[in-house]
């Protein structure tokens, strides 16, 4: 297989029948703008200099516009850093990608709310996971998002089906032992969550 160690200028000619680099793991030592196709997740990613960002959409059909909501929580704990996003159009949630900046694992939920002050339904049955070594893609169980609804992102105490503790109550923990501890213990690092949607 030929290998090029310099830029290849095709002088504005078309690149026909091209296929992105297909692999099941992350490319090592990426450079900004590099793309690859994850054949296990059936998704394409582009390296933005810091993270592998989902590229395009895995569903939605022709004519659908891709929308992305990117949120971060610094030093997440089970009682801090909730992020609230209001929706201004009907959307379908396609996927969630998450990354944590240290070696720890952090679990989180995205709650769909018709009223910002009243708990709603999580978009996944169980908490989602953010790790350091890759973006975590999670199958969405409740994809329908309505105009004037709210998305409420919060850190979970563990990997199981866990109800978030109310103020003054103790939390619960479970899973691998690398998740945030029960109660208000924090994990140092930056949690980055990207929710990708398409117009309904």
Secondary structure, DSSP 8 states (H G I E B T S, - for coil): ----SS----TT---TT----EESS--SS--TT-EEEETTTTEEEEE-SSSEEEES-SSS-TT--EEEEEEEEES-BTTS--EEEE-SS-EEEEEEEEEESSSS-EEEEEEEESSTTS--EESSSS-EEE-SSS---B--S--EE-TT-EEEEEE-SSSSS-----TTS-----SSS-S--STT-B--SEEEEEEEEEE-
